[in-house]
Amino acid sequence: MSESNIMVTRRPNIIIAISGVLASAILAIAVWVLAQMHDDALRRAQDSVFNVSLLVERDVSRNLEIYDLSIRSVIQGLKQPGVLQLDSSLRQMVLFDGSASAKDMGSILVIDETGYIKFDSQFVPPRHVYLGDRDYFKVHRDSPNVGLYVSHPFMPRSTGTDISIGLSRRISKPDGSFGGVVVGTMRLRYFRSLFDGMHLGAGGSMALMLSDGTMLMRRPYDPKIIGINLTGTANYSRFVQQPSGDFFGTAAIDGVERWYAFRHIDMYPLILDVALSTRDIYVGWRRRAWIIGSLIAALDLTLIALAVLFAQQMRGRLLAEEELRVLARTDGLTGVDNRRAFEQAVENEWRRAQRDGDPLSLLLIDVDNFKGFNDLYGHSAGDDALIMVAQCIARNVQRPGDTTARYGGEEFAVLLPDTDEAGALSLAEKIRAAVEAIALGHVASSHHVLTVSIGVATMRGEALSMSRVLVDAADQALYAAKDAGRNRVFPYPAGAPAGDGSLMIVASR
């Protein structure tokens, strides 16, 4: 099979390939859009989680701070002279403020050094209950510098209901020895109510734990996990590495994969984590991805099928046009018009110029010292040089009615209908400068780079007695440019007869 036949049979396949590229581009765009939507879904979820965690942190921190201030107030009141000698009802008012009776707050208790309740915010006289075995009592008894201590969950002995935690501070005697503890109890249902008010989706979770890993409250709520210790689990190991952060992880309690955002609550030994199930995060995205993916797949399949059918039709037509392709206008090397196409264009434009009286300009372009270039660098390099020159010309000749052609060998021609001499000279100078700017080395040239010389001829009306007159005029201007040292533009002198052998050549300005 000849090369031309091979090209013909390949061209329909190019249509299929182009349709494949288009289908791939559509698919790539769809994938990109879906990826952006995927990221947007995660970002929205992250924003929601951060907002929830910040809201919960502030609420918990504020209530603990208020409760801690009440405990401090009790300690300060005990230090005031005469408070212990006051009437019991008056002493209650001095020691205990109204925060002790707030919802989900238990009692504020003053426990003496023996472990028994000395003063009780809710009962006068105080209940006779021993609390010396509680963790908060032991911690303050054994260490004077604990500050505010948040206890492990416990069941109050007085009521036997509403599992609670204690916030406590040490009472120190004037000599620094242990004088007891002031403890305020807080019911864990406060945290449960707070967590239940947050929207986290069906698979979301939220947990509050002590810094040592002891679980205080978790959503979804399960009383069996209150008080368990998470030390050693993968998620807890991440919680203690930094003050706050986020990560994808799997819960040790229920095995659900979630995106976690956690933070340590300021000034308190507490860690809060809020998590959304990855399934909940992407449930909406999956639905949209399925719809968009189905539509894109259908579109791509339809596009490729139509391209295959069209390609089959083209094969028959291209085979019939093979003979016409042999007579194509294009120069095989440079891609511009060939000499045959140029001559036809000159005849057509000459007739139009004769009829309308419009100016007609012609540029004849010759590559300087091209034989020397071929001898030095080889014919392959010479072909590449001609291609680059043709490209420079084509980039500057952009009007639809203009014609760029390879005139012969290293010569090119540009036919410019309805163009005066000034316009033709301007275009010629642009082409000359563009070729020189390539900076293709040519040691045989006095300019040391590949250059072109250009002859310009412009005529109109009766001066165009025949098309050959214009070509001859441009040719004489080209020779004058070469005689003047090459790499320049020369016009055909205005007013000189085209056939006069004694033509005066005037340099371009």
C-alpha positions as CSV (number, residue, x, y, z in Angstrom):
1,M,0.0,0.0,0.0
2,S,1.3,3.4,-0.9
3,E,2.1,6.1,1.7
4,S,-0.9,8.2,0.5
5,N,-3.2,5.2,0.8
6,I,-1.9,4.6,4.3
7,M,-2.6,8.2,5.3
8,V,-6.1,7.9,3.8
9,T,-6.9,4.8,5.8
10,R,-5.5,6.3,9.0
11,R,-7.4,9.6,8.8
12,P,-10.8,8.0,9.8
13,N,-9.0,6.4,12.7
14,I,-7.8,9.8,13.7
15,I,-11.5,10.9,14.0
16,I,-12.1,7.9,16.3
17,A,-8.9,8.8,18.2
18,I,-10.1,12.5,18.5
19,S,-13.5,11.3,19.7
20,G,-11.7,9.1,22.2
21,V,-9.7,12.1,23.3
22,L,-12.8,14.2,23.6
23,A,-14.5,11.4,25.5
24,S,-11.5,11.2,27.8
25,A,-11.5,15.0,28.3
26,I,-15.1,14.9,29.2
27,L,-14.5,12.1,31.6
28,A,-11.4,13.9,33.0
29,I,-13.5,17.0,33.6
30,A,-16.2,15.0,35.2
31,V,-13.7,13.2,37.4
32,W,-12.2,16.6,38.3
33,V,-15.6,18.0,39.2
34,L,-16.4,15.0,41.3
35,A,-13.1,15.3,43.0
36,Q,-13.8,18.9,43.8
37,M,-17.2,18.0,45.1
38,H,-15.7,15.2,47.1
39,D,-13.3,17.7,48.7
40,D,-16.1,20.2,49.2
41,A,-18.1,17.5,51.0
42,L,-15.2,16.9,53.4
43,R,-14.6,20.6,53.9
44,R,-18.2,21.2,54.8
45,A,-18.1,18.3,57.2
46,Q,-14.9,19.6,58.7
47,D,-16.3,23.1,59.2
48,S,-19.4,21.6,60.8
49,V,-17.3,19.4,63.2
50,F,-15.0,22.3,64.1
51,N,-18.0,24.5,64.8
52,V,-19.6,21.8,67.0
53,S,-16.4,21.1,68.9
54,L,-15.8,24.7,69.5
55,L,-19.4,25.2,70.7
56,V,-19.2,22.2,73.1
57,E,-15.8,23.2,74.4
58,R,-17.0,26.7,75.2
59,D,-20.1,25.5,76.9
60,V,-18.2,22.9,79.0
61,S,-15.4,25.3,79.8
62,R,-17.8,28.1,80.9
63,N,-19.8,25.8,83.2
64,L,-16.7,24.3,84.7
65,E,-15.2,27.7,85.3
66,I,-18.4,28.9,87.0
67,Y,-18.4,25.8,89.2
68,D,-14.7,26.2,90.0
69,L,-15.3,29.8,91.1
70,S,-18.0,28.6,93.5
71,I,-15.6,26.0,94.9
72,R,-12.9,28.7,95.3
73,S,-15.5,31.0,97.0
74,V,-16.2,28.3,99.5
75,I,-12.5,27.9,100.3
76,Q,-12.1,31.6,100.7
77,G,-15.2,31.8,102.9
78,L,-13.8,29.1,105.2
79,K,-10.7,31.2,105.7
80,Q,-12.7,34.3,106.9
81,P,-12.7,34.8,110.6
82,G,-16.0,34.1,112.3
83,V,-17.6,32.2,109.4
84,L,-17.5,28.9,111.2
85,Q,-19.2,30.5,114.3
86,L,-22.1,31.9,112.2
87,D,-25.6,30.5,112.5
88,S,-26.0,27.5,110.2
89,S,-28.5,29.0,107.8
90,L,-26.4,32.2,107.5
91,R,-23.2,30.2,107.1
92,Q,-24.9,28.4,104.2
93,M,-25.6,31.7,102.5
94,V,-22.0,32.9,103.0
95,L,-20.3,29.7,101.8
96,F,-22.6,28.5,98.9
97,D,-23.8,30.7,96.0
98,G,-26.7,30.0,93.7
99,S,-24.6,28.1,91.1
100,A,-24.6,25.1,93.4
101,S,-28.4,24.6,92.7
102,A,-28.1,24.9,88.9
103,K,-29.6,22.2,86.7
104,D,-27.4,19.1,86.5
105,M,-25.1,20.4,89.3
106,G,-25.1,18.2,92.4
107,S,-23.9,19.3,95.8
108,I,-20.9,21.4,96.9
109,L,-19.4,19.6,99.9
110,V,-16.8,20.5,102.4
111,I,-15.0,17.4,103.6
112,D,-12.8,17.4,106.6
113,E,-9.4,15.7,106.9
114,T,-11.1,12.5,108.2
115,G,-13.2,12.1,105.0
116,Y,-16.6,13.0,106.4
117,I,-18.9,15.8,105.1
118,K,-18.5,18.9,107.3
119,F,-20.7,21.3,105.3
120,D,-23.3,20.5,102.6
121,S,-24.8,23.0,100.2
122,Q,-28.1,21.1,100.1
123,F,-28.5,19.8,103.7
124,V,-28.3,21.4,107.1
125,P,-27.1,19.7,109.1
126,P,-24.9,17.9,106.6
127,R,-25.4,14.2,105.7
128,H,-23.2,11.8,107.7
129,V,-21.4,10.3,104.7
130,Y,-17.9,9.0,104.5
131,L,-16.0,10.1,101.3
132,G,-12.5,9.5,102.3
133,D,-12.2,6.6,99.8
134,R,-13.0,8.8,96.7
135,D,-10.2,9.4,94.3
136,Y,-10.4,13.2,94.6
137,F,-10.0,13.0,98.4
138,K,-6.9,10.7,98.1
139,V,-5.3,12.9,95.4
140,H,-5.6,16.1,97.4
141,R,-4.5,14.4,100.6
142,D,-1.4,13.0,99.0
143,S,-0.4,16.1,97.0
144,P,-0.7,19.7,97.9
145,N,-0.2,21.1,94.4
146,V,-2.9,19.4,92.3
147,G,-5.1,22.5,91.9
148,L,-8.5,21.7,90.4
149,Y,-9.0,18.0,90.1
150,V,-11.6,16.4,87.9
151,S,-12.5,13.0,89.3
152,H,-13.4,9.7,87.6
153,P,-17.2,9.0,87.3
154,F,-18.9,7.7,90.4
155,M,-22.4,7.0,91.8
156,P,-23.3,9.4,94.6
157,R,-23.8,7.5,97.9
158,S,-26.5,9.8,99.1
159,T,-28.9,9.3,96.2
160,G,-27.6,6.2,94.4
161,T,-28.7,7.7,91.0
162,D,-27.3,10.1,88.4
163,I,-23.7,9.1,87.8
164,S,-21.5,12.1,88.4
165,I,-18.0,13.5,88.5
166,G,-16.4,15.7,91.1
167,L,-14.5,19.0,90.7
168,S,-12.4,19.5,93.8
169,R,-9.8,21.6,95.4
170,R,-7.7,21.0,98.5
171,I,-8.2,22.9,101.8
172,S,-4.8,23.6,103.4
173,K,-4.4,24.5,107.0
174,P,-2.3,27.6,108.0
175,D,0.7,25.4,108.4
176,G,0.2,23.9,105.0
177,S,-1.0,20.5,106.2
178,F,-4.1,18.8,104.7
179,G,-7.3,20.2,106.0
180,G,-9.8,18.5,103.8
181,V,-11.4,19.0,100.4
182,V,-14.1,21.1,98.8
183,V,-15.8,19.2,96.0
184,G,-18.7,20.1,93.7
185,T,-20.5,17.2,91.9
186,M,-21.7,17.5,88.3
187,R,-24.2,15.0,86.8
188,L,-23.0,13.4,83.6
189,R,-26.4,13.9,82.1
190,Y,-25.4,17.5,81.6
191,F,-22.9,16.3,79.0
192,R,-25.4,13.9,77.5
193,S,-28.0,16.6,77.0
194,L,-25.3,18.9,75.5
195,F,-24.1,16.2,73.1
196,D,-27.7,15.2,72.0
197,G,-28.3,18.8,70.9
198,M,-25.6,18.6,68.2
199,H,-26.3,17.4,64.7
200,L,-23.7,14.8,63.7
201,G,-25.6,12.5,61.3
202,A,-26.6,8.9,61.9
203,G,-23.1,7.6,62.3
204,G,-21.5,10.5,64.1
205,S,-20.0,10.3,67.5
206,M,-18.8,12.7,70.3
207,A,-16.8,11.8,73.4
208,L,-15.5,13.6,76.4
209,M,-12.7,11.9,78.4
210,L,-10.2,12.6,81.0
211,S,-6.6,13.1,80.0
212,D,-5.8,9.7,81.3
213,G,-8.2,8.1,78.8
214,T,-11.2,7.6,81.2
215,M,-14.5,7.9,79.3
216,L,-16.9,10.4,80.9
217,M,-19.6,10.6,78.2
218,R,-20.0,9.4,74.6
219,R,-22.6,9.8,71.9
220,P,-24.2,7.5,70.9
221,Y,-24.8,6.9,74.6
222,D,-24.1,3.5,76.2
223,P,-23.9,3.4,80.1
224,K,-21.6,0.4,79.9
225,I,-18.8,2.5,78.4
226,I,-18.9,5.3,81.0
227,G,-15.7,5.0,83.0
228,I,-13.8,2.6,80.7
229,N,-10.2,3.5,80.0
230,L,-9.1,4.0,76.3
231,T,-5.4,4.0,77.0
232,G,-3.6,2.0,74.4
233,T,-6.2,2.5,71.6
234,A,-5.0,4.0,68.3
235,N,-7.3,7.0,68.5
236,Y,-6.4,7.9,72.1
237,S,-2.7,7.7,71.2
238,R,-3.3,10.4,68.6
239,F,-5.4,12.5,71.1
240,V,-2.5,12.9,73.5
241,Q,0.1,13.8,70.9
242,Q,-0.9,17.4,70.4
243,P,-3.4,20.0,71.8
244,S,-5.7,19.6,68.9
245,G,-5.9,18.0,65.5
246,D,-7.9,15.9,63.1
247,F,-7.5,12.5,61.3
248,F,-9.3,9.6,59.8
249,G,-9.6,6.7,62.2
250,T,-11.6,3.7,63.3
251,A,-13.3,3.8,66.7
252,A,-12.2,1.0,69.1
253,I,-15.7,0.9,70.6
254,D,-17.8,0.3,67.6
255,G,-15.4,-0.2,64.7
256,V,-16.9,2.6,62.6
257,E,-14.5,4.6,60.3
258,R,-14.9,8.3,61.0
259,W,-13.2,11.7,60.5
260,Y,-12.1,12.9,64.0
261,A,-11.5,16.5,65.2
262,F,-10.2,16.7,68.8
263,R,-9.1,19.3,71.2
264,H,-7.9,19.5,74.8
265,I,-10.2,21.8,76.8
266,D,-8.2,24.7,78.1
267,M,-7.2,24.6,81.8
268,Y,-9.0,21.3,82.4
269,P,-7.7,17.7,82.1
270,L,-10.3,16.9,79.5
271,I,-10.2,15.8,75.9
272,L,-13.2,16.4,73.5
273,D,-13.5,14.6,70.2
274,V,-16.2,15.1,67.6
275,A,-16.4,12.7,64.6
276,L,-18.4,12.2,61.5
277,S,-18.9,8.8,59.8
278,T,-17.1,8.8,56.4
279,R,-20.3,7.2,55.1
280,D,-22.4,10.2,56.3
281,I,-19.8,12.7,54.9
282,Y,-20.0,11.3,51.4
283,V,-23.5,10.0,51.2
284,G,-24.8,13.0,49.2
285,W,-21.6,13.0,47.1
286,R,-22.0,9.3,46.2
287,R,-25.5,9.9,45.0
288,R,-24.5,12.8,42.8
289,A,-21.4,10.9,41.6
290,W,-23.5,8.0,40.5
291,I,-25.9,10.3,38.5
292,I,-23.1,12.3,36.9
293,G,-21.0,9.2,36.2
294,S,-23.9,7.5,34.5
295,L,-24.6,10.5,32.3
296,I,-21.0,10.9,31.4
297,A,-20.6,7.3,30.5
298,A,-23.6,7.4,28.3
299,L,-22.4,10.6,26.6
300,D,-18.9,9.1,26.0
301,L,-20.2,5.9,24.6
302,T,-22.6,7.8,22.3
303,L,-19.7,10.1,21.1
304,I,-17.4,7.2,20.3
305,A,-20.2,5.2,18.6
306,L,-21.0,8.2,16.4
307,A,-17.3,8.7,15.6
308,V,-16.9,5.1,14.5
309,L,-19.9,5.4,12.2
310,F,-18.7,8.7,10.8
311,A,-15.2,7.2,10.2
312,Q,-16.6,4.3,8.2
313,Q,-18.4,6.8,6.0
314,M,-15.2,8.9,5.5
315,R,-13.1,5.9,4.4
316,G,-15.1,5.6,1.2
317,R,-15.1,9.3,0.6
318,L,-11.3,9.7,1.2
319,L,-10.5,6.9,-1.2
320,A,-12.4,8.7,-3.9
321,E,-10.6,11.9,-3.1
322,E,-7.1,10.4,-3.2
323,E,-6.4,11.6,-6.7
324,L,-7.4,15.2,-5.8
325,R,-5.1,15.1,-2.7
326,V,-2.1,14.4,-5.1
327,L,-2.9,17.7,-6.8
328,A,-3.1,19.6,-3.5
329,R,-1.9,23.1,-3.2
330,T,0.5,22.5,-0.3
331,D,4.3,22.3,-0.6
332,G,5.3,19.0,0.9
333,L,8.2,20.3,3.0
334,T,7.1,23.7,4.3
335,G,3.4,23.3,4.5
336,V,2.7,26.6,2.6
337,D,1.2,26.8,-0.9
338,N,3.3,25.4,-3.8
339,R,4.4,27.2,-6.9
340,R,1.4,26.0,-8.9
341,A,-1.0,27.3,-6.3
342,F,0.9,30.6,-6.2
343,E,0.7,31.2,-9.9
344,Q,-3.0,30.5,-9.9
345,A,-3.4,33.0,-7.0
346,V,-1.4,35.7,-8.9
347,E,-3.6,35.3,-12.0
348,N,-6.8,35.6,-9.9
349,E,-5.7,38.6,-7.9
350,W,-4.3,40.3,-11.0
351,R,-7.7,40.1,-12.7
352,R,-9.4,41.4,-9.6
353,A,-6.9,44.3,-9.2
354,Q,-7.4,45.2,-12.9
355,R,-11.2,45.2,-12.4
356,D,-11.3,47.1,-9.1
357,G,-8.3,49.3,-9.4
358,D,-7.0,48.2,-5.9
359,P,-3.3,48.0,-5.2
360,L,-1.6,44.6,-5.4
361,S,1.6,43.9,-3.6
362,L,4.1,41.0,-3.8
363,L,7.0,40.0,-1.5
364,L,9.7,37.7,-2.9
365,I,11.7,36.2,-0.1
366,D,15.1,34.5,-0.5
367,V,17.1,32.7,2.2
368,D,20.5,34.3,2.2
369,N,23.6,32.1,1.4
370,F,21.4,29.0,1.5
371,K,23.7,26.9,-0.6
372,G,26.5,27.6,1.9
373,F,24.1,26.6,4.7
374,N,23.4,23.3,3.0
375,D,27.0,22.6,2.3
376,L,28.0,23.3,5.9
377,Y,25.1,21.7,7.8
378,G,23.6,19.2,5.4
379,H,20.4,19.0,3.5
380,S,18.4,17.8,6.5
381,A,19.3,20.9,8.4
382,G,18.6,22.9,5.3
383,D,15.1,21.5,5.1
384,D,14.5,22.3,8.8
385,A,15.7,25.9,8.1
386,L,13.2,26.3,5.2
387,I,10.5,25.0,7.5
388,M,11.3,27.5,10.2
389,V,11.4,30.3,7.6
390,A,8.0,29.3,6.3
391,Q,6.6,29.3,9.8
392,C,7.9,32.8,10.4
393,I,6.3,34.0,7.3
394,A,3.0,32.2,8.1
395,R,2.9,33.7,11.6
396,N,3.0,37.2,10.2
397,V,0.8,36.7,7.1
398,Q,-2.6,36.1,8.7
399,R,-5.2,37.8,6.5
400,P,-7.5,35.2,4.9
401,G,-7.0,36.7,1.4
402,D,-3.2,36.7,1.5
403,T,-1.2,33.9,-0.1
404,T,2.1,32.4,1.1
405,A,3.9,30.0,-1.2
406,R,7.2,28.3,-1.7
407,Y,8.2,29.9,-5.0
408,G,11.1,27.6,-5.6
409,G,14.2,26.2,-3.8
410,E,14.9,28.6,-1.0
411,E,12.5,31.3,-2.3
412,F,9.1,32.2,-0.9
413,A,6.4,34.5,-2.2
414,V,3.7,36.4,-0.4
415,L,0.9,37.9,-2.4
416,L,-1.0,40.7,-0.7
417,P,-4.2,41.9,-2.3
418,D,-5.5,45.4,-1.6
419,T,-2.2,46.3,0.2
420,D,-0.3,49.5,-0.5
421,E,3.5,49.8,-0.5
422,A,3.7,51.0,3.1
423,G,1.7,48.0,4.3
424,A,3.8,45.6,2.2
425,L,7.1,47.1,3.4
426,S,5.9,46.9,7.1
427,L,5.0,43.2,6.7
428,A,8.2,42.4,4.9
429,E,10.3,44.0,7.7
430,K,8.4,41.9,10.3
431,I,9.1,38.7,8.4
432,R,12.8,39.7,8.0
433,A,13.1,40.4,11.7
434,A,11.3,37.3,12.7
435,V,13.7,35.1,10.7
436,E,16.7,36.8,12.2
437,A,15.3,36.5,15.7
438,I,15.3,32.7,15.4
439,A,19.1,33.1,15.7
440,L,19.8,29.9,13.7
441,G,23.6,29.7,13.4
442,H,25.1,30.2,9.9
443,V,28.9,30.7,10.0
444,A,29.0,31.2,6.2
445,S,26.9,34.3,6.5
446,S,28.3,37.7,7.3
447,H,25.5,38.1,9.8
448,H,26.4,34.7,11.5
449,V,22.7,33.7,11.6
450,L,20.3,32.6,9.0
451,T,18.7,35.6,7.4
452,V,16.4,36.5,4.4
453,S,16.4,39.2,1.8
454,I,13.0,40.5,0.6
455,G,12.0,42.3,-2.5
456,V,8.7,44.3,-2.5
457,A,6.7,45.4,-5.4
458,T,3.4,47.2,-5.4
459,M,1.3,48.2,-8.5
460,R,-2.2,49.1,-9.3
461,G,-4.4,49.9,-12.4
462,E,-2.8,50.2,-15.7
463,A,0.7,49.5,-14.4
464,L,-0.5,45.9,-14.0
465,S,-0.5,45.1,-17.7
466,M,0.1,41.5,-16.9
467,S,0.7,39.5,-13.8
468,R,4.3,38.8,-14.7
469,V,5.1,42.5,-14.5
470,L,4.5,42.4,-10.7
471,V,6.7,39.2,-10.3
472,D,9.5,40.7,-12.3
473,A,9.4,43.9,-10.3
474,A,9.6,42.1,-7.0
475,D,12.4,39.9,-8.4
476,Q,14.5,43.0,-9.3
477,A,13.9,44.5,-5.8
478,L,15.1,41.1,-4.3
479,Y,18.3,41.2,-6.3
480,A,18.9,44.7,-5.2
481,A,18.5,43.7,-1.6
482,K,21.1,40.9,-2.0
483,D,23.5,43.2,-3.8
484,A,23.2,45.7,-0.9
485,G,24.5,43.1,1.6
486,R,21.5,40.8,2.3
487,N,19.3,40.6,5.4
488,R,17.2,43.7,4.3
489,V,14.0,44.8,2.5
490,F,14.0,46.7,-0.8
491,P,11.0,48.1,-2.6
492,Y,10.6,48.3,-6.4
493,P,11.0,52.0,-7.2
494,A,7.7,53.8,-7.6
495,G,6.9,55.0,-11.1
496,A,9.6,52.9,-12.9
497,P,8.4,50.8,-15.8
498,A,8.4,47.1,-14.9
499,G,10.2,46.0,-18.1
500,D,12.9,48.6,-18.1
501,G,16.3,47.0,-17.7
502,S,17.8,50.2,-16.2
503,L,15.5,50.2,-13.1
504,M,16.6,52.3,-10.2
505,I,16.5,50.4,-6.9
506,V,15.9,52.6,-3.8
507,A,16.7,51.3,-0.3
508,S,14.0,50.8,2.2
509,R,13.8,53.3,4.9
